[in-house]
Amino acid sequence: RSSSYKVTCSRDYQAENRKEKECKTPEAVYRSKVVCNFLMELIEREERSQKRRFVDWQSVQNRYQKIFSDPDSSNDGELVETYKTNFSMQFPYASLNSELVKSWTGRSTITKALSMPIFAKIDWKSEPGTGLLRVGIRDSVVLYSDEELKEAREAINAPPEQKERRFVRDERRKHEPENEVDELIDVVPLRQRQAQSVRVY
């Protein structure tokens, strides 16, 4: 029994290690950054529609599904088209479910995906007792810039030694500090923040 347990643990470790490596390939890094930007914009739209700092993840899922189930009444169709056209983002499922999350991030659940360093721009918390997931965007956060996305995309075809240097640099990046809950009044929209950031730097 002990030997069987060790074999099972070894297999689980190997599988998890393989998943980690797959999530850190240049292709996966680029795709995850694009997905993060898309989710940030989708979450922001839901925040503004509710005039709330944090919104239920389910409401974001419903908003996404409406794009495909009721396109005439959805205001987010152009967002999907923008990401399809400009970033080659794929939308293989009409529901923002675990299958879609896995196809985008390699993770089986949204909480596992949001726990990845690349998704640290999205604030989230699970309500005690109910397990209800709530998500939001902090005031100081900006979208991944066009330059960052371009760099990530170029890394896909970069020589092996350049890929290694990028990997080491990404590993050193820290999670952004947690944000105090505040109202949405005077909060600068994501795209405006990005434009301001470009002007400053």
N, C-alpha and C positions, 0 to 999 in steps of 0.2 A: 504493500500500500504506500509506503514511504517512497519507494522508487518511482511508482506511478505518479505520485504527487509532484516529485521533482521534475519528471519529464513534462508534466502538464504546465508547471510553472515556467520551465525553460521555453516551451513552445509559446506560451503567452508573452513572455519577455521578448522573444524573437519577433513575434507578430507586432508587438507594440513598437519595438525598435525599428522595424521596417516601415511602419506607419509614420513614425517621426521623420525618418529619412525622406520618405515620399513627400511629406508636407514641406520639406525644406529645399526641394529641387527648385531651380530657377523658374521653371514653368509654374510650379505650385505657388511660389512666392508672388509672382506677377499676378496670377489669377486671384489669389487671396486679397491682394491689395485692391484690385479692381472691385471684387465682391464687397470688400469693406466699404469702399466709397459708395457703392450702390446702396448698400444697407443703411449707411449713414444718411443719405439723401432721402431714402424711403421713410426711415424713422423720423427724420426732421419734419417731413410733410405731415406725418401722423401726429406728431407733437403739436404742430401749429394748428391742425384741424381741431384738436382737442383743447388747445391752449394750456397744455400741461408739460411739465418738465420731463416726467417719466410716463411712459405709456405701456400698456400690456403688450407683450409680444404677440398675443393672439390678435390684437387689433392691427398689428403690422402684417400678420399673415393674411388677415381678411382683406386688407388694402391691396396686398400683392395679388391675391386670387381674383379680386374684382377687375384687375387689368385685363385678365384673360376671359373671365366669365361674363363680364358686363362692360366691354370696352367703350361703349357709347357714353356711359355715365362716369367712367374713370378719368381722372385728370393726370394719370401717371403713365399713360401709354408712351408719351414722348420720352420719358425717362428710360424706359426699357429700350426703345429704339436708339437712343443716344449711346447707351452702353453696348448695344449690339454693333452699331456702326463704328464707333470710335475705339472700342476696346475689345472687340471680338468676343464679348461675353455671351455665354450660352444660357438659354432658358429652357431646359428640356422638360420641366414640369410646370404645370399651371398652378400648383399649390406650393407654398413655401414650407414644405415638410422636411422630414429627416432625409428622404432620398435626394431632394434638391440640395440640402445643406451638405450632404456627403459628396455629391458630384462637384460642388463648388470648392469645398475645403478639405475633403478627405476625412472629415470627422463625422461621427454618426449622429450627433445631437448638436443643437444650436449652442448649448452651454459649453460643450467641449470646443466648439469652433470659436466662441467668444473668449475662451480662456487662452487662446493662442496669442502670442505677443503682437502679431500683425493686427489683431482686432482690438487692441487695447484702447483705440480711439472711441470705441463704443462702450458706454457705461452700462452696467447691468447688475441686477440683484434679484435674488430669489426670495420671495416673501416667506417668512417663517411660518410653518404650519401648513400653509396651502401649497407651497412650492410654485406659486404663480410667478412667472418670469416677467420682469419689467425692464425696459431698456430706455436709454436716453443718450443725448449728446452733450458733452460738457462745453461751457462757454469758450474755453481756450483752445479747443480742438479744431484743427483744420483738416480738410480732405488731403489724401495723398496728392501731391502736386503732379502736374503733367510731366515735369522733369523727373520726379521720383518714379513715375510709371514708365517713362521712357527708359530710364536706367535699368529698371527691373526687367523690362522687355528685352533690352539689349543683352542683358546677362544670360538670356536663354542660349544665345549663340556665341557667348564669350569663351575664350580658351579656358581650359581646366584650372590654370593657376589663378586667373582672375575670379573665377567662380569661388575658389577657396577663400580668397581675400574678402569677397563680399559676404560669404557665409560667416566668417569670423566677426566682421563688423556688425552684422545683423544680430549675432548672438549677444553682443555687448549692450544692445539697446535695452533701456529700462521701461517698465510699465509707467504710464503717466499716473500721477497721484489722483486719489479719489476726489470727487468734487462735492461741495455742499449743495443740497437741493435749493433751488432758487426759482423765481418766476421767469417766464419767457419774455417779459417786457424788456425791450432794449437789447435783446440777444441778437447778435449779428448773424444773418443766414450763412450757411456753410460756404456757398459760392462767393459771397462778399468777403468772408474771412480769407478765403484763398487768394482773392484778388489783392486784398490789403497786404497779405503776407508777401506776395510777389513784389509789390511796390516797395515794401520796407527793405527787402533783401536784394 
